[in-house]
Amino acid sequence: MKAIESNNMWYFRRHSSISSDDGDDASIALPVDQITGMTPGPSNALLRIYFVNLGGIHNVQTIDATQNAYVQLNIDAGRAREVMEFLVQAANSKTHHQGYRTIFDAHTGESAFKHIKGVQNIHNH
Amino acid sequence: MKTDKWLYFRSSQQAANTANDDGIATDLNRSTSALYPASRLMHMKPVNDGTMRFQFQGMKIPHASDVTWKRSHGQAYDIVQVEIKDGKQKEVMEAVMEAINSPSGDGFVVIGDDSTTDIESKPLIPQYISHHITSTISPYVWETPQGNGIHEYYATLEATAVDDNDACASFPIKLPAQSVILEAAIRIFSDADNDIGSVSLKLHSVAIADDASSAGTEIVGFDAATRGEESQVEKSTLTLDDPFASGNSITSLIQGKVITQDFATSSDNTLKLYAAQIAALPSVATAAITVVGSNQTGTDDRVIVITGTNPGDHIQIEQITITGTSAPDMAIAITQTAFENYYNASTPPLDLDISSDATAIKGIHSGPIDPIYRGREETHFHLCAKEDMKSTPVTGKPTVGVYIKWWGTAATALV
């Protein structure tokens, strides 16, 4: 098995306005090796990517948590499997992206995959 | 992620059509599909001849929620099961390991996908890593730590703009009946933008929506009355609204013991026999009937006064049911509490200031509260506004960390 180094990261940004990119729930660069799994819900147009809690991102106080953190993606309805397949491919394509890849950026409108439509929520308290 | 292989499961129990691949709203501990890094696979094992289990480190629950010495059956791991042809456990395990260790493929390993129709109603062919797998069972992706024993849960809540004494945020779990609340705390995580806002923590038997009038018992805050002093024997009164009728049967749970009494000769005599059973409990000193009419053979005795044996001991009386035709109701009332006074054990004994000038006190702990036995009631928690946060709305994102510790079984996730 090929091990993926910890500097393989995915980037997510929720808001189209750059002035809103100012808090824990606004954007995140997520180390792929911290992902614990993915599962759809609570609708068929949402997919959660769970990861080990990073204790806050923007130098807010670090607190213990009893649940892992997650990024919730807006996706095309019923396309959870396709999105997960794409993300696995993305996790394995570090050589083409220097280990840093934008999955979705609402400010620039960039989406790494046609079925990924937005970032609904970033929960990392 | 230490490996480039990921293991995928989708069950037709809830998602035969990919349009239904949306989680399970009625059971947040399960899902319709799940993808795990292969590195989080803990083991595979048979459940029975025709079922095999994959066990993963928890997707939602962190590894830090170590259960050792805290809970029995308190798995902090997720479970996915597949139905297989009888006796083919080893063959399936071999196929899974071949796929995980294969240098080929894109890393997305479908262990089982039962779906037969896609979102556009086009047919799909179910996919399995081994032809010995016949179907996938909805994955257990635990939302809350499981098991019996000591539990802790922490969540951050954003206080909303509500009236004084309204609920302004709800804890995302509820506790099952029979829980014992041991400890609680609240701490400001992010202040409001303006000089508005203070909150306390309350528990209640039902959920209270934001902006609805608060109810229940305050356990952290200025008005919490959580510690008893000057112990005394507790007295409770059980009152029938009508006499027992022939064929009635009363069942109750008192101090955890089931007490049943069938109708015997007369209503008064039935009540007498029932009271005698209560009086036999070691924590009960007396269960005295208020005798009306100088006899216990008619229909006019209605009241039992239960007196505890030891000062300070609470006598838990619950689940009284009377069955049969023309069954009366029996009301429960504590007429003398186990302590003469209750004081606020919160440390410090204040509400939590969440306003922009909240500079001095950042956290309030329940302090040494008397454990709160919830009996047959479920337990919900909410933050209660302790000032008007609506006329001049609290602004910003005032966020409060809430911690609960309890003895009992697993909580249920609400969101």
Interface residues (C-beta under 8 A of the other chain):
Chain A: M1 K2 A3 I4 N8 G23 V32 D33 Q34 I35 T36 G37 M38 T39 P40 G41 P42 S43 N44 A45 L46 Y50 V52 N53 V60 Q61 I63 D64 A65 T66 Q67 N68 Y70 D76 A77 G78 R79 A80 R81 M84 E85 V88 Q89 A91 N92 H125
Chain B: M1 K2 T3 D4 K5 W6 Y8 R10 N17 T18 A19 N20 D21 D22 G23 I24 A25 S31 T32 S33 A34 L35 Y36 P37 A38 R40 F56 Q57 G58 M59 K60 I61 P62 H63 A64 S65 D78 I100 N101 D106 G107 F108 D113 S115 D118 I119 P139 V141 E143 P145 E152 Y153 Y154 A155 T156 F189 S190 K397 T399 G401
